[in-house]
Each structure stands twice: as structure tokens, then as C-alpha cells.
């Protein structure tokens, strides 16, 4: 529900179950009582400011968004924002660390607190230094002021850590105050769409600089600015989830220095124990015969043991007292972060309308969403097609290169075979010519010999007598 501060007239919001509680206004820091249940849409516009033009008054209060209607009745259509609206130039704002305090300021606080504590303990001292304490306050005086330097360091580290916790509480209070801000007022619109998202962002920029620099306002501003550009609920959800993880990491890391002090204080106590035991052992002198000197030596031993045990006791007690507020602040910061996540998931995100749903969505938004989806799909298709074409081109180039290499190899092998064949044919022709030449020479020699023989025979008659052979069928 929403209500206004009676002092500064700032519009605030709170859960219905907080009605009647006393809180501080984040704007003027005055105490006020949260009124009884008030309808989300029954508030008049802020003083001296007319309601936004073109925006109809919200329906009577019902659920968290004021959208309760009779059974069977449909919700009235959301009036669009004026078409003459021009977005303002926005550059965000400088964000301070929401969880990490200034360690040097905490150091100054710790130093002042330590001096104040020692000043408080000083008047309670009784008797001379080293004498047994007479009462509890005298014992505390001796514990903090009459021991070794370790006790002073333990006390200083304790108050330094307390200073860090105090500054973290102040930051946490600032974050809780921002939870009362009405960051998405229903006077601008029951839903947040592409037409009126700029008005919601301008409303966030109109908040006081001290209040808008908070985890909740920063996260909602970033989500609405992303929605103004993308009009996609899924992307806004992912962005806010990532921002929640970042805020959680910041909160967890802000306790690092305090955990160092929580570790160092008991360690200093153990160092003091070692120093006290060394002093006690070094003061033992059993070589004297005088019993009074022996008793004095034992007194120094007990004094050293007391110092040893007191430093450890002080370190453990201070670490225990430091652990409680640290865990309490850690739980409070985690709860506040969970409340911011719940507000974003249960209040902001259901009011975002990116045109993806027909019910309650405007036609122009749906068409724009469809056009963007088709354009995105076409772009992806063209990218895939270009990639495929590039791969086909690369394969074709590879095939051309392989074909050229294969052709070069075939040509080389063919040239080698042709040269081998030419050499073989040349050798064969040479062998044939040589053989023919030798045969011709032999034939010419034979003809010459025949001519010589014929010359010798001259005109002599040569009788050739044929001898008849006897056979089975011969007459003789």
C-alpha cells in the first residue's frame, strides 16, 4: 500500500502487515506511523502536480497492484502515454558502495572509542600497580590498563571492528529506508510497457540523490533502462538475477576486514600468554637460601602467569562479543537483499509488459515484438547462410587445389613415362639399326664370296647326279 509523509509530502509504500508501526521517513528522517490499509490507487497526485495526462485513474484496491475486478469483468485497457513524450537525457548517477564502509573512518572511530574506554576504566583503579584487585571494577581496570601492550592492541582492534560494524549499520539503515520509496507508482500506469517506461525512469531520476543511491533503486533503474531498449522480460530477469549475485558478493566481501580482526584478537591473546609464561619462567630463582627471596620469586611467577591467562581471557571474550553483532548485521543485510529480490520478482516483473502476451498487451507492442523476432530469426538465418556459404566456398577451393595438385602429379608422371618410353624406343631403334647393319654387312660378304666362287668356276659345267632311292613300291 502507498501513503504520504505528513511532513515532506513524499509518497511512500509499505506492506499491509506493517500498518500501525512507527518508521522514519526516508526523505525528511522524521518519525511517522504507517496508516491503516489504504487502497493503492486511492491516493491523490502529489501536491502541486497534476496527474499524468492520458493516464486513467487506477481501479479500487485489490491485490498488490490494485487490480481487483468483479467476476466476469475484464480489466480496463491501459491508456497509453502521450505520444509527445520525449525521453530525457540520462547518464545514471554515481553509485557508492552499498556495503563496504570506509576503513579509515572506522579506524578513527575505533581510536576515539578506545581512548574513551581507557578513560572510563582509569578511575576504578585501587591500590598500587601489581597488587591484587579489590573488586570487579578494579580487576577490569587492571585487565585493560596494567597488563602488557597486547591488551591495548586487543582493545584497539575490538573497537576498530566495532567502528566498521557501526558504519555498516548506517549503510544498512539507508538501504532499508529506500525500501519505503514508491519507485514504481501506479499513478503512472498499472503496467509498465514501451509507451510509459520512460515516465517510470524519469520518476526514479526525480528522487532525492541521497535516497536513489541504493541497491533497490539502482537495480530497478537498470532493469527499466534495459526494458526501455530491449522490451524483453527474459533479458530483464537475467540482468536482475546477475545484479542480485553482484550485490550478494559485495555484502559477503564487506566482512573481510572484520573477520581479520575476529581472527587477530585471539591470536594476540595467545601471544600475550607466551609473553606472560616467558616472564614467569624467567623470574624463577631457586639458588638463594633466604626463604623470603624465594617467596618473592614465586610471587613474580604467579604475576607472570596471571598476565598470561588474562591476555588470553581478554582476547577470547572480545572475540566472542564481536562475533554476535557481526552475525546479526550479516543476517540483516541478507534479509534486506532477499526483500529487494522479492520486490523485483513479485512486484516489478509482473508489471512489465513486453507485448509477449495477448491479454493486456497492445497490438503495436505485439507486432513490434513479432517484427523483432522475425528480424532476429532472419538475421540468424543470414548469418548461418553466410557461414555455410563460406564453408562451401572453402570446400570448393580445397577441391580446386586438390584437383590442380592431382593434375600436376598426373602430368609429371605422364611426362616421366613418356620420356622413359622415348628412351626405350630410341634404344630399340638403335639396336634394330645395329642388327640390320651387321646383317647387311654379313649378306654383302656372302654375296661377295658367291661372286668369287662363280668367278672361279668360270664356265665349268657342274653335273648334278640325282640318286634314286629304293622303296616298297619301286619296280626294281
Secondary structure, DSSP 8 states (H G I E B T S, - for coil): -EEE-TTT--EEE--GGGTT-EEE-TTT--EEE--S---TT-----TT----TT--------STTS----TT----------TT-------------SS---HHHHHHHHHHHHHHHHHHHHTT--SSTTS--SSHHHHHHHHHHSS-HHHHHHHHHHHHHHHHHHHHHHHHHHHHHHTTB-SS-TTT-SSB-TTTHHHHHHHHHTS-HHHHSSHHHHHHHHHHHHHHHH--HHHHHHHHHHHHHHHHHHHHHTTHHHHHHHHHHHHHHHHHHHHHHHHHHHT-------HHHHHHHHHHHHHHHHHHHHHHHHHHHHHHHHHHHHHHHHHHHHHHHHHHHHHIIIIIHHHB--S-SSTT--HHHHHHHHHHHHHHHHHHHHHHHHHHHHHHHHHHHHHHHHHHHHHHHHHHHHHHHHHHHHHHHHHHHHHHHHHHHHHHHHHHHHHHHHHHHHHHHTT------------TT---
